[in-house]
Amino acid sequence: MQGPIKKVQVIGIYKQGIEKDNSFPAAYRLPFRLSERPDSRWAEIFEHVYKINIYSLMKRRAYVSGNGIIVILADSDDTQHQADIIKRAVEDTNSEVDRINKQILAEMKREKVDEEKEMQSIKGLKEKADKIKF
């Protein structure tokens, strides 16, 4: 089982990465920097959260790429509004990560208990094996 998912934060814009995109005539890529490269599970959760929440109603695509989130937007879009949406989506993703991590930690604890029981069973069988007479 994989361990807990690490949360990440939006730390800014990667200005050098702003470039034209071919999605539609006035499309541009606005790359948001994250505190670190997220786990692939975090990225999947983000993209799911972004799609199912109101953020997707903005009709602006957002996806995780490396240590950032790329938003495809029009040059006429309100970039502060887009930034607020991404920050909120990251917060919601991290909340979901907290919920999932509780499940992961509970499962890891159960696995450790099961492993300890197995070790005790093996120890007991070894002790019984020592008493077998040949």
matplotlib code that plots the C-alpha trace (Angstrom):
import matplotlib.pyplot as plt

x = [0.0, 1.2, 1.6, -0.2, -0.6, 1.4, -0.5, 0.8, 0.1, 0.0, 3.0, 2.8, 2.8, 5.7, 5.7, 8.3, 5.9, 3.0, 2.6, 0.1, -2.0, -3.9, -7.1, -9.0, -7.9, -7.3, -6.0, -3.0, -1.3, -1.1, 1.1, 0.7, 3.6, 3.1, 5.2, 6.5, 5.8, 2.6, 2.1, 0.2, -2.7, -2.8, -2.9, -5.8, -7.8, -7.2, -8.4, -11.5, -12.2, -11.8, -14.1, -16.9, -17.0, -18.2, -14.6, -15.3, -18.3, -15.8, -15.1, -11.4, -9.3, -6.8, -4.4, -1.4, 1.9, 5.2, 5.3, 2.5, -1.1, -1.7, -4.8, -5.9, -7.6, -8.3, -6.1, -9.2, -10.0, -9.6, -6.4, -7.0, -10.3, -8.6, -6.0, -8.7, -10.4, -7.1, -6.3, -9.8, -9.5, -6.1, -7.6, -10.5, -8.1, -6.1, -9.2, -10.0, -6.4, -6.9, -10.0, -8.2, -5.1, -7.2, -8.4, -4.8, -3.5, -6.3, -5.6, -1.8, -2.6, -4.8, -2.1, 0.5, -1.8, -2.4, 1.4, 2.1, -0.5, 1.1, 4.5, 3.1, 1.6, 4.9, 6.7, 4.2, 4.5, 8.3, 8.0, 5.7, 8.1, 10.9, 8.9, 8.3, 10.1, 11.7]
y = [0.0, 3.5, 5.9, 9.1, 11.7, 14.9, 18.2, 21.1, 24.8, 27.4, 29.6, 31.9, 32.3, 31.1, 34.2, 32.8, 29.9, 32.1, 31.3, 31.1, 27.9, 26.5, 25.5, 28.5, 31.8, 33.9, 31.0, 31.3, 29.1, 30.6, 28.3, 28.4, 27.2, 24.7, 24.3, 21.0, 18.4, 16.7, 13.0, 11.5, 10.7, 14.4, 15.4, 13.0, 14.3, 17.9, 17.2, 15.4, 18.2, 20.8, 19.1, 18.3, 21.6, 25.0, 25.8, 23.9, 26.1, 28.8, 26.7, 27.1, 23.9, 23.3, 20.4, 19.5, 19.5, 18.9, 21.2, 23.4, 23.8, 25.0, 27.0, 27.7, 31.1, 34.0, 37.1, 39.0, 36.8, 38.2, 36.6, 37.4, 35.6, 32.6, 32.6, 32.6, 29.7, 27.7, 28.5, 27.3, 24.2, 23.4, 23.9, 21.6, 19.1, 19.2, 18.7, 15.6, 14.5, 14.8, 12.6, 10.0, 10.1, 9.2, 6.1, 5.3, 5.6, 3.5, 0.8, 0.9, 0.5, -2.5, -4.0, -3.5, -5.2, -8.1, -8.4, -8.4, -11.2, -13.2, -12.8, -14.0, -17.0, -17.8, -17.4, -19.7, -22.3, -22.2, -22.8, -25.7, -27.0, -27.0, -29.4, -31.9, -35.2, -37.2]
z = [0.0, -0.8, 2.0, 2.6, -0.1, 0.5, 0.2, -2.0, -2.1, -4.9, -4.4, -7.4, -11.2, -13.4, -15.7, -18.1, -18.8, -20.0, -23.7, -26.5, -26.6, -29.6, -27.8, -29.2, -31.0, -27.9, -25.7, -23.5, -20.9, -17.4, -15.3, -11.5, -9.4, -6.7, -3.5, -5.0, -7.7, -6.5, -6.2, -9.2, -6.8, -5.8, -9.5, -10.2, -7.2, -8.3, -11.8, -10.4, -7.9, -10.6, -13.0, -10.6, -8.8, -10.1, -11.3, -14.5, -15.2, -16.0, -19.2, -18.6, -18.6, -15.8, -15.4, -13.4, -15.2, -13.4, -10.3, -11.5, -12.7, -16.2, -16.8, -20.4, -20.5, -22.8, -22.7, -21.8, -18.7, -15.2, -14.1, -10.4, -10.6, -12.3, -9.5, -6.8, -8.5, -8.6, -5.0, -4.0, -6.1, -4.5, -1.0, -1.9, -3.2, 0.0, 2.0, 0.0, 0.4, 4.2, 4.0, 1.9, 4.1, 7.1, 5.2, 4.1, 7.7, 9.1, 6.5, 7.2, 10.9, 10.2, 8.0, 10.8, 13.3, 10.9, 10.3, 14.0, 14.5, 11.7, 13.3, 16.7, 14.9, 13.3, 16.6, 18.3, 15.5, 15.8, 19.6, 18.9, 16.2, 18.8, 20.9, 18.2, 18.9, 16.2]

ax = plt.figure().add_subplot(projection="3d")
ax.plot(x, y, z, "-o")
ax.set_aspect("equal")
plt.show()
